[in-house]
Amino acid sequence: VPLSSSARLAKASEAQLNDWQLIGNGYGVHWPKVDEHLSLKGFIRDAMMGEFLERWAVPADVRAKRKKVRQA
């Protein structure tokens, strides 16, 4: 999951991104200089959702053809 999915992390400098620490017995990551913390659960959820959408997304041209067939 790209860190840019978080607005705060997307705006952070490289130095700010490199200053991180594990929190919650390793179940999360905290960037103190950015005041952002993300959970492992959130990383996994977002990664799985991205994979699901990539795998099952129907291209726009196919959706348009299906819509025309239904309307006929």
C-alpha positions in Angstrom: 0.0 0.0 0.0 1.6 3.3 -1.0 2.2 5.7 1.9 0.7 8.4 -0.4 -2.7 7.0 0.5 -2.4 9.0 3.7 -2.7 12.8 3.0 -0.3 13.6 5.8 2.3 11.1 4.6 1.9 12.2 1.0 2.9 15.8 2.0 5.8 14.6 4.3 9.4 15.1 3.5 11.8 12.2 3.1 13.3 13.0 6.5 9.9 12.9 8.1 9.0 9.6 6.5 12.3 8.1 7.6 11.6 8.9 11.2 9.1 6.2 12.2 8.5 3.7 15.0 6.5 0.6 15.6 3.7 1.0 18.0 1.2 -1.4 19.7 3.6 -4.3 19.9 4.3 -4.1 16.2 0.6 -3.7 15.1 1.1 -0.2 13.8 3.5 2.4 12.6 3.9 6.0 13.9 5.5 9.0 12.3 6.0 11.4 15.2 7.1 14.4 13.1 4.0 14.1 10.9 1.7 13.0 13.8 0.4 10.1 11.7 -0.1 6.5 12.8 -1.4 3.6 10.7 -2.3 0.1 11.8 -1.1 -3.1 10.2 -4.8 -4.1 9.9 -5.4 -0.9 7.8 -2.4 -1.7 5.5 -3.6 -5.3 5.0 -7.2 -4.1 4.4 -6.1 -1.5 1.8 -3.8 -3.9 0.0 -6.5 -6.5 -0.2 -9.1 -4.0 -1.5 -6.6 -2.7 -4.1 -6.0 -6.2 -5.3 -9.7 -7.0 -5.4 -10.5 -3.9 -7.4 -7.7 -4.6 -9.9 -8.7 -8.2 -10.3 -12.5 -7.6 -10.6 -12.6 -4.1 -12.2 -14.4 -4.0 -15.5 -12.9 -1.7 -18.1 -15.1 1.3 -19.1 -15.5 0.1 -22.7 -16.8 -3.2 -21.6 -19.2 -1.6 -19.1 -20.5 0.7 -22.0 -21.1 -2.3 -24.2 -22.9 -4.2 -21.5 -25.1 -1.1 -20.8 -26.1 -0.9 -24.5 -27.0 -4.6 -24.6 -29.2 -4.3 -21.5 -31.0 -1.2 -22.9 -31.7 -2.9 -26.3 
